[in-house]
Amino acid sequence: MSKAKRNNGLRFQPTGGTRAPQVPTGKKQRLSIERLAGDGRGIAFVEGRTWFVSGALAGEDVEARVLNAHGKVVEARLERVLSASQARRPAPCKHFDRCGGCNLQHLPHAQQLELKQRMLAEQLQRVAGVVPEQWAAPLSGPEFGYRRRARVAVRWDVKAKRLEVGFRAEASQDIIAIDDCPVLVQPLQSILRHLPLLLRSLDKPQVVGHVELFSGTALALLLRHTAPVPEGDLARLQAFCSEAGVQLWLQGDGEPAPVAANHTLGFTLEPWGLELAYRPGDFVQVNAQVNTAMIEQALAWLAPQADERVLDLFCGLGNFALPLAQQAREVVAVEGVQAMVERAAANARSNNLHNAQFFQADLSQPLATSSWAAGGFSAVLLDPPRDGAFEVVRTIAALGAKRLVYVSCNPATLARDSAELVKQGYRLKCAGILDMFPQTAHVEAMALFEVG
């Protein structure tokens, strides 16, 4: 509205007053960082705006460059440290200043764990008003060389007539060329070094959608293609994979499939003598060592007895269900995707476990009316996605379980669901973080609830 309205001789300003000009992308700003946000970014306050600065630490004076701004929130990236925190360390990865992956490398690992523990505690206290009766020590493994799965971004640059290969930049669709990623397990690092040259040697590189790498019972390379792969290019891919000792999988419109029909792929849970079949694209915990420690802790907390019936919700391929079946009388495992239910059931059969039943169900809905819920359960394990399991926990007391272990990849939804579990009559006995993704601010957690 360009002119003020007149009414009976009085002047009125437009509703909301004068809008402050937006902070332009690319602008540099000197900031004093007051604290860290839950995602590991530094927080500063300038002229009524809240700045979130990736790469900055609490107590530092920095110069930051604006990535984007909306309303009173500005997202920025560190350009220069003017006064450094004593906690700061040189980032071990040479791509840290551009890659959007590992945003906490400048913070020593021990302090990364402290940050994650604090974020979990703050969420539980602020959202649910609860404090666990006992804090568990963080479950962690090596801070580098831990990631057994990686998705590599690929894009054909039409103007430059060149294939871009690497990982996404922070807050951008730009692809950062990366020839070395220290968080990958060593075999995948070797493949990644040679991957850009291989893909650029193809006659039709523009048909490549993305590439996924996996290290389990075998090494695998999945190439997602948006059009048929020419025979010559397929031969090049096969030759590379054969020389590198890697299975080649392709995915067009359908499901991923190995080029060699006899190729099988999976991962092991060594303490339990289990091997689970896996297909590229399936969900799998990327940190094998922490996954093992997580299962061990979940079993110890849930303490399934030989005469008990146990429920595993969001069971995936059977990561928890199969170890549980070795201890409990019966395991009922439920998953939302039918294909995953079938694969989990096949994994149970191949491991000679016949006391686990697998069902498909919409886990965004209450469970008590499901046929498999009849008879109740002594204990329940939940491992939901980031959205949590609010509808499930709203009626979970009706299942009769006295013990419940909740594995979470989002402290915010864990806290929300914890408040509901407390309403259902459970108390929070123990909680702790799972350091599944060192060098990142991603927080996974485990919580034990008991009735009474």
N, C-alpha and C positions, 0 to 999 in steps of 0.2 A: 504494500500500500504506500504510494508515493507521497500522499498528502494527508496531514492530520485532519480528522473529522471535526466539524464545528457543530455544536449543539447548545442553543441558548447562550451563545457568547463564550462558552467554555471550550477549551481545546483538550482533546483526548489523544493520547498516544496509541498506536496500534497495539493490540493485545500481545503481551510478551515483551514489549520494549524493543530496543535495538539489538539485533542479533550480532554477536561478536564475529569478526571474520575468522574463517576456518584456517587452521595451520596448514600451510602447503606441504605437500610431499617433497622430500629432499631437503627441507630446511634443517639447518644445524642449530642446536641449542645447548647451552651450558646448563648442567643440572647437578643438584646435590641429591644423591640417592639416600632415602630414609630407611627403607626396608625392602625385603624381597616378597614378591607375590607368590601365590601358591604354585604358579608355573615356572618359578625360578627367575623371573624378570625383576629388575630393580624398579622401585616405585619412587617417583619424584612428583612434587606439586609446584606448579608455576601458574600464577595469574588465574586461579580458579580451575585449572585443568589438571587432570591426573595423567602423568606420563608413565608408560610401561616400557622399560628399556632392556632389551635382551643383551646379555653379555656384561651387564653392570652388577656390582655387588653393593650391599648395604654399607654406608659410610663413605662411599667414593664420590669425588667430584669428577664429572665426565663431560665429554662433548658427544652428543647423540644426533643421529640423522633420522628425520621423520620417515616412517614407512607408510603410514596412513593415519588419518584422524577422523573422528566422528563425534560430534557433540563435544562433551567435556573430556573425552578420552583420546589420548594420543599414543600411538604405538610407534616405537623407535628402536633403532639398533645402535649399539655402542660404536662410535667412531674413534674416540681417543680417551684414554684415562689420564686425567689431570692430577688426581691424587688417589693413589691406589689403596685398597684395603689390604691389611696384613695377611688376609686369608687368600688373596689372589695368587694363582699359579699360572705359568705359561700353559696355554692349551696344547695338549699333546698332538692334536691333529692339525695338519697344515691347512685344512679346508674349513676350520672352525669359524673364520670370520665371514664365510659366505653360505655354507651348507646349513640347511634348516633342521638337521637331524639332532645332533648332540649339543644341547644348549647350556650344559652345566660343566663343561670341561675345564673352565677357568676356576672351578671350586674343587678343593681336595675331596677325595672320595668320602672320607670320614665326615666331612661337613655336609656333603650331599645327603648322607644318611640322616644326619641331624635335622636338616631342612625337611626331608620327607616325613620323618617322625613328627616334627612339629606341625606340619600341615595336616596330618591325620588327626593329631590330638585336637587341633583347633576346630576342625570340621565336626568331630564328635561332640565337643563341648558346645560349640555355637549352634549347631543345627539340632542335635539330639539332647543336649544338656546332660550328657553322660561321660563318665570317666571309667575306663576299665579297672577292675579290681587289681589287675596285674598287667604290666607292659611286658611283652615278649621282646627279646633281643632281635634286631633286624636280621632277616635271612638274606645273605649276600654271597656272591662268588667273585670271580675275577672282574676287575673293572674294565678290562679290555679283552678282546678276543672271545666274546661270549655269544655273539648273535649267530644263530644257525640258519636263519632265514632272512632274505633281503629282497625287496622289490626295487628294481632299477628302472628309472624313468627313461623313456626313449621318445624322441620327437624329430620328425623330419622338418628341417628349416627350408621352406620352399625358396625363399630369396637367395639364401647362401648355398642351396643345393647340398646341404650337409646334414648328417645325422647327429643330433645331440644325444649324449649318453651320460647319465650320472644320477644325482639325487636333486630333489627340489630345493630351491633357495627358500629362505625364511620368508613367510608372508608373500609368496610369489609363485607364479607358475614357471619361472625361469629354471632351467636345468643347469646345475653346476657340474662341470666335467670333473670326475673323480676317478683317480687311478689307484687310490689306496684308502681303505676304510678300516681303521684300527679296532673298531668294535666287532667286526665280523670274525668268525672262527677262521683259523689260518687257511684251510682249504678253499673257502669262499674268497678270501683276499686274493689268492692266486688266480682264480677264475676272473675276478673283477678286473685285474690288471690287464688281461688280454681281451676282455669283452668288447671294448670300444673298437679296436682294430678289426676284430672279427665281424662285427655288425656293419661297419663301414665298408667292408670288402664285398658285401652282398650286392648283387645286381639290382635288387629291388628293396633297398633298406627301408623305404617309406611304408612298407606293409607291416613293419614291426610296431606293435602297440606298446608292450612293455616286456621286461624280462624278470623272472623270479628265480632266485637261487636258493637251494636248500641243501643242508648237510645233515644226514641221518644215517640209516643203515647203508645208504649210498649217497653219492653226490648227484644232484639233479639240476638241470637248467630247463626252465619252462619258457618257451617263446610264445607270447600271445600275438597273433597276427590278425590283421583286419582285412586281408585279402589272401588268396592262395599263395603259398611260398613256391617260387619257381624251383624246378628240379635241381638246377645248378646250385642255387642257394642252399637248398636242403642238403645237398652233398657236402658243401662247405661246412655247414653246421654239424653234420654227422662226423666229418673228419676231425673237426676241432674237439668235439665231445669225446670221440674215441681216443684221441691222443691224450686228453686230460683225464680220462677215466671218469667221465660224467655221463649220466643218463640224459638223453634229449627228450623232452616232452613238448608237445605242441597243443595249442588251444585256439580254435577258430570260433565258430558259433556255438559249439557244444562244450562238453566237459573236457578237461585236460586229459591227454592220452599219451603214453610213451610211444616213441617211434618204433622201438623194438618191443614187440608184444610180450616178450618174456621178462621184461624189466619190472621189478617190484621195488617199492620204496616204503620206508617206514622209519620209526624211531624206537629206541629201547628204554625201558624203565628197569635199569639193571638191578636195583635192590630186590625187586620182586620177580626177576627172571621173565619179564614180559616184553613182547615186541608188538607194536601197534602199526598197522598199515596206514599209510598217509598218501594223499594225492596233493600235488601243488594246488594251492588255492584253499585247501582245508585250513581251519584254525588250528594252530599249534603254538604252545608257549615257545618263544624264540630262545629262551635262556635255559639250556638243558640242565645245568647244575642247580640253578635256583628252582627249577621245576621239580627236581628230585627232592630237594630240601622242603619245598612247599608240600608235596604229597606226604612226606614223612611227618611233618608237623601236623598236617590235617588229620592223619590217622592217629597220631598221639593225642590230639585234643579231642577228637570225636570218640576215640577208644571203643570201636565197634566190638561187640562180644560175639562169640560163636553161635549164640542162640537168638541174635537180634536181626530184625528186618530194617534195612537202611535205605533212605531215599537220596538219590543224587540228581539234582536239578541242573539243567544246562550242561548235560554230560559230555557233549562234543563226541570225540572219538573213543571216549572211555578212559581218559587220563586219570580220573579218580575212581571211576566205577570198578575198573578191573582190580586195582590194589585192594579196594574195599571188599570185593567179592572173595578175596583170599582169606578174609578175617571174619566176615559176617555170615549168618545163615542164608540171607537172601538180600540182594540189592535190586532195587527198582530204579532204573535210570531213565531220565526224561530229557528230550531235546526238541526244539521247535522245528528243525529241518529234517524232513523224512530221510533224505539221502544220508545225513549224518547218523541218524538212528540205525539205518541199515549197516553202515560201516562200523559203528560201535558194536553192534550185535555180531558182525563177522569177526571183529577183533576178539570178542569174548570166546567165540567158538574156536578160533585158531589158537588160542591160549588155553584151551581145554577147561574153560570156566563155564559151568552150566547152571549156576545159581544166580545169574544176573539176567534180568528181563529189561528190554528196552522199548520205550514208547514215544510216539510223537504227540506233542500237545502244544497248544498256544499258551506259552508261559507268561503272557501279559494278562491272563485271566485267572480267577481263583481256581484252586485245585481240588477242593474237597469233594466235588461231584464226580471227579474222574474215577473210572472203574478201578484203575490200578491203585488208587488211594485207599480203597476199602481195606479195612484191617489195621490201618495206621502204621506208624513207624516209631522205632525207639530213638532214631537219630536222623538228622537231615544235613546234607551238604549242599550248599548253593555256590555256583561259580558263574554269576550272570555277566552279560556285557555291560558297557558303560552306563546304560540306562538304568541298571539296577534291577530289583525284583519287587517293586512296591506292591503290585497286585497279589503276588505270591505270598508275601509275608503278612498281608492283611488278614489272612485266614489260616495261617500256618499252624496256629495252636490247635486247630481242630484235628490235625493229623496225629496229635498225641506225643510228639517227639519231646523228650526231656533235654536233649542236647542238639545244638545246631552250630555248624561251622559255616561262616560266610566268607568266601574268597572274593575280593573286590578289586576291580581295576579303576575305580573312581571313588575316592574318599567322600565326595559330596553325596553321591547316591547311597553309599554305605551308611553315612550319617543319617540321611533321611529314613532309610529302611530300619536303622537301629532304633530310631524313635518309635517306629511302629511295632517293632519286636518287643520293646519295653512295655508298650501298651498291651501287648498280647500276653504279658506275664513273664517274659524272659529278663534275665539280668546279664549284663556284659561282664563276663568273667575275665577275658584276656583279649588283647589285641596287639598287633605289631605289623610292621611293614615288610614287604617282600621286594627286594631290590632287583626286580626283573630287568630293568633297563638302566644300568649305570650310565652316567654322563648325561642323562636326561632328567627332566623334572617329573617324569611320569611316575605316579605313586600307585603301587599295588599293596594290598593289605589283607590280613586275615583276622577274623574276630570269632571268638567262641562265646555263645550264649547258652545259658542253662535256665531251666525253670526253677523258680523259688527265690 
